[in-house]
């Protein structure tokens, strides 16, 4: 079965997700928070440090809104303290009859419209927003919106975050769909304004998977070898979370409330234990970034914008 162009606009349904402070801290540890930065990330990793109110790392919204549809686990596996998962569209998988091993997370964009509460509930809706044909492969983009569903809060219904995830289906091209949109991204023609290194641990994937993505590719050596890797690879969104930490540290002066929109393309795998190096160019309105491991590009076409007028209560809606 080829990719179905009529998928564009199809709703994948709405589910409710809940989370608490423990699940937010578990996620933060899963993307390396607290390693090498002393007490600068205690707000993400503890709930009882004197004078340090607990906060939620902005990229936790990728876990809450990630459209894990039609992949390996269609039962909505979640992390401790997080409930709810996105169900698949009725009928065949949105990826046709292509096996999960052919589906790669190619790009991810996250917009945080306001800081996430430490604990809460949210309604997550998912829609297929684009299908493209590269000739050899298919690209399918799913957009999820996370709205507050906390009945105990005056902000019930408030838009919290938007995720746009693009999946590449290997070998599924040639179905007559429109070609991908041309990219206009390029690295500035100068040395980076900042460079941030973040080591990953050899158990990073085992820790990150507890936030919900139990794909065996990231934990089972046999599954990794079947997919063509000599050992399990790190989750793409784990690398994405490391990049988010680097950007908050570098261009938001450690203030997570400034996090606006982050977009990046996954270009090659990261292995647990690798050292991630982020090159960052701050051009004011837009920040460009790349992620590398020993000179090999693993995140490219990275762009980041700060949340405007953060101190004036203005959101990104």
Secondary structure, 3 states (H helix, E strand, C coil): CCCCHHHCCCEEEEEEEEECHHHHHHHHHHCCCCCCCHHHHHHHHCCCCCCCCCCCCCCHHHHHHCCCCCCCCCCCCCCCCCECCCCCCCCCCCCCCCCHHHEEEEEEEEEECCCCCCCEEEEEEEEEEEEEECCCCEEEEEEEEEEECCCCCCCCCCEEEEEEEEEEECCCCCCCCCCCCCCCCCCCCCCCCEEEEEECCCCHHHHHHHHCCCCHHHCCHHHHHHCCCCCCCCCHHHHHHHHHHHHHHHHCCCCHHHEEEEEEEECCCCCCCCEEEEEEEECCCCEEEEEEECCEEEEEEEEEEECCCHHHCCCCC
